[in-house]
Amino acid sequence: MPKKVMKTLNESSEEFLKFQPKLLHRFVVTIKDIPSWLVYNIERPVIFSNKDCGNAVEYSMCLYDPIKPSGEKIAYNWITKGDKRDIVIDILAPHGEIVSTWIYKQAHAESVQFSLLNWEKFDDDEQEKYITLYHIDTPRKIPAMSQLSRIRINFTCKDIILKDLMEN
């Protein structure tokens, strides 16, 4: 029996040049009173064929918790004030142009979970504790991701809108 041959794309072929995948780390989130750079993770929506089901779904996003601006204070203020905010997620192409936008209309913070503080994770393994960044040839050590304080915000929303900005 002959083997099935899978078609491969040549880098100069039209199909290859048309295919640009969306990457998980190319996004910007805009929310009232929350700097975009604090949001490092957010769920895209779950869409149901029955429109009423979507309102009951709880979504989450995660923020870094820096000393200034205080991530704790930002999250605490949102949940205690009980206000509703639009959350805009811009999905970006490789060169930064917006290819699509998800909008969570009137999102309401349902719960906020602050990361566990834990002395056990702080051990003597120098490789795990720090990452070295270079700024103008000067090395600077910053805490590794496993050492950073983080915040998870769970929210619901009234409606979800998708704006596809790329022409087919």
N, C-alpha and C positions, 0 to 999 in steps of 0.2 A: 504494500500500500504506500503510495507516495506521501511524503511529508507535506504538511500544509505550510506554505510560505507566507509570513506576515509582511505586509507592505511597510517599508520604512520611508521616512521622509528625508529628502535631501535638503540641506540647509538653504539652498537657493530656490527650492520649490515654493510655489504660491501657497500651498496648504501650510507649510512650515512657517512662512512669514505671517500668515493670518492668525495662527494659534498663539495666543498670549494668555496663559493661565492667570487667574486671580490668586494672589498669594496671601496667606493668612496674616502676615505681619504688615501688610500695606493698607492701613486704615487710619482715619482720624475721627475722633468722637467729639462732638460739641454738645455741651450741656450747660445751662445757666449756672454760674458760680463754681464750676469745676474746670480747672485748667486742662486742656486736651492732653498734655503730656503725662498727667497722672493716670489716665486710663490705659492699662496695658492688656486688657482682655475684656471682651464683651460678646455675648451670645447674639447671633443673628436669629431672626424670628422662626417660630414654628407656625406654619400656615395650615389651616383646616379648611375643608370644603364647606363646612357649616360655619359661616362667619361668626356666629355667637360663641363658638368654642375658643376663639383666639383671645378673648378678653380674660379668660380664667387662667391662662398660662402665665407662670412666673418666670421671668428672665433674670440673668445675673450679669454683673460686670465687676471687674476687680481693679482696684486703684492701688498705686504705691502710696505709702504713708510717710511722706517726708516730715521733717521738723518744721520747715517753713516753705510753702504754706502748709498748715497742719491738715493732713488728710483726715485725721480723726474729727477735727472740728467741722470740716466740710461735710462729711457723711452724717455726723451727729445733727448738724443744723438742718439738713434735708429731711431726715426722718422725723425730727421733733416738730418742725414747722408744718409738716404734712402737705406741703405745696406740690403741685403737679408741674412737671417740666417736660418739654419736648427733648428727646434724645436723637441726635442726628449722627448717623454713621456714614462717613464718606469712604467708599472703597476706591483705592488708588491704583493707577497703572504704574509701570516701572519708572516713568519720568515725572510722577506726581500729579498727573491730571486725574480728575475725578471721573470714574467710569460708571459708578452707580451710587445711589444714596438710599439708605433705609432710614425712615423716620418713625420713631415710637412717639405717638401723640399722647400728650398728657400722662406721662409716666409718673407713677406714684411709688416711692420707696416703701416696700413692705417690711423689710428687715435689713439690718446692717450687722455684719459679723467681722469683728476685728481679729487679726491673726493672733495665734497663741504665742505668748511670751515664754521662752523656754531656755534655761541655762544649759540644758543638755546639749543643744545643738552647737553651742559655742565651745569648741574643743581646740586643741593645739595644732590641728592640721592646717598649716599655712596656705596650702593650695586651695582648700575649700572655702576659707574665710574671706579671701580678697581676690579681686580682679585688678590687673594693672592696666590703666589707661595712660596714653601718652598725649600730652598737650604741649605743643611747641617743643618737642624733644625732652620734655620733663615728665618722668613717670609719676603717676599718682595712683595710689591704691584706694579702691572703693570696696565696700562690702559686696560679697558674692550674693547672687539672687536668693540663696537659701537663708541668708542672714537679714534680708530686708523685711521690714514690717509692711503688711498689706491689709487691705480692707475689701470685703465682698459686700456688694449691695444687691439685694434681690428686689425686683420691681415688677409691677404690672402696668399695662397701658390701656388706653381707651381704643386706639386704632393703630394700624401699621400701614405705612405707605412705602412703596418702592418706586424710585425714579431711576430708570435706566437711561443714562446719558450718552451711551455710545450708539452710533447709527449702525445698523446691520448691513 
